[in-house]
Amino acid sequence: MSDKSFREAFPERLKYYLDMREKTRQDLVRDLGLKYTTVCDWVNGRSVPRMDKVELLANYFQCEKSELLEFKDTATEDELSAAREELSAILSDFSEAEIAVLLASLKSVRGKVQ
């Protein structure tokens, strides 16, 4: 595990999987029979789930428990593949001019990150 503890990593990873799978807190409540306040507490880092709930969430998001428990500085190959597919779908609706502007922006951001 990196420098971040489970208590710090879990809310970030939960938010990541909610976004990646296009799910809401309400979806978790409905689909898994959880209490809304419990889910909100997890997302906001006020509490952490017991391991049985981590396993329930991992099964729901179709990921390993460690993916929810550990902070990841880099995306897994599956996550990168999903992100590339989503980006490709979005770009298919862009005009050539919009793609040129986006590409220039990405190059600028990339230079700042490296």
C-alpha positions in Angstrom: 0.0 0.0 0.0 1.3 3.5 -0.7 1.6 6.3 1.9 -2.2 6.7 2.0 -4.0 4.7 4.6 -7.1 2.6 3.9 -9.1 5.3 5.6 -7.8 7.9 3.1 -7.7 5.6 0.1 -11.2 4.0 0.3 -13.3 7.2 -0.2 -11.2 8.1 -3.3 -11.4 4.6 -4.7 -15.1 4.4 -4.1 -15.7 7.7 -5.8 -13.5 6.5 -8.7 -15.5 3.3 -9.2 -18.8 5.2 -8.9 -17.7 7.5 -11.6 -16.2 4.8 -13.8 -19.3 2.6 -13.6 -21.6 5.6 -13.9 -23.3 4.8 -10.6 -24.7 7.0 -8.0 -24.9 6.7 -4.2 -28.6 6.0 -4.7 -27.7 3.1 -7.0 -25.6 1.5 -4.2 -28.5 2.0 -1.8 -31.0 0.4 -4.1 -28.8 -2.3 -5.7 -27.0 -3.5 -2.5 -29.6 -2.7 0.2 -27.4 -0.2 2.0 -28.4 2.8 4.0 -28.0 6.2 2.2 -26.3 7.7 5.2 -23.8 4.8 5.4 -22.8 5.2 1.7 -22.5 9.0 2.2 -20.3 8.4 5.3 -18.0 6.1 3.2 -17.8 8.5 0.3 -17.0 11.5 2.6 -14.5 9.5 4.6 -16.4 9.7 7.9 -16.4 6.0 8.2 -15.0 2.9 6.5 -16.9 -0.3 5.7 -16.4 -3.7 7.3 -14.7 -6.3 5.1 -17.9 -8.0 4.2 -19.2 -4.7 2.7 -15.9 -4.2 0.9 -16.4 -7.6 -0.6 -19.9 -6.7 -1.5 -18.7 -3.5 -3.2 -15.9 -5.3 -5.0 -18.4 -7.8 -6.4 -20.7 -5.0 -7.4 -18.0 -3.0 -9.2 -16.4 -6.2 -10.6 -13.0 -5.4 -9.1 -10.6 -6.9 -6.6 -11.0 -5.9 -3.0 -7.5 -4.4 -3.1 -8.7 -2.0 -5.8 -11.0 -0.4 -3.2 -8.6 -0.6 -0.3 -5.4 0.7 -1.7 -4.6 4.1 -3.3 -3.5 3.7 -6.8 -1.3 6.4 -8.4 -1.6 4.7 -11.8 -4.6 3.1 -13.5 -4.7 -0.6 -14.2 -4.7 -1.8 -17.8 -8.4 -2.5 -17.6 -9.1 1.0 -16.3 -6.9 2.5 -19.1 -8.6 0.4 -21.7 -12.1 1.5 -20.4 -11.0 5.2 -20.4 -9.6 4.9 -23.9 -12.9 3.4 -25.2 -14.9 6.2 -23.5 -12.6 8.9 -24.9 -12.8 7.4 -28.4 -16.6 7.4 -28.2 -16.6 11.0 -27.0 -14.2 12.1 -29.7 -16.3 10.6 -32.5 -18.8 13.4 -32.0 -16.1 16.2 -32.2 -15.4 18.2 -35.3 -11.8 18.5 -36.6 -11.5 22.0 -35.2 -12.6 20.8 -31.8 -10.1 17.9 -31.9 -7.3 20.3 -32.8 -8.1 22.5 -29.8 -8.4 19.5 -27.5 -5.1 18.1 -28.7 -3.3 21.4 -28.1 -4.8 21.5 -24.6 -3.7 17.9 -23.9 -0.2 18.6 -25.0 -0.1 21.6 -22.7 -1.3 19.6 -19.7 1.1 16.7 -20.6 4.0 19.1 -20.5 2.9 20.3 -17.0 2.5 16.8 -15.7 5.9 15.4 -16.9 
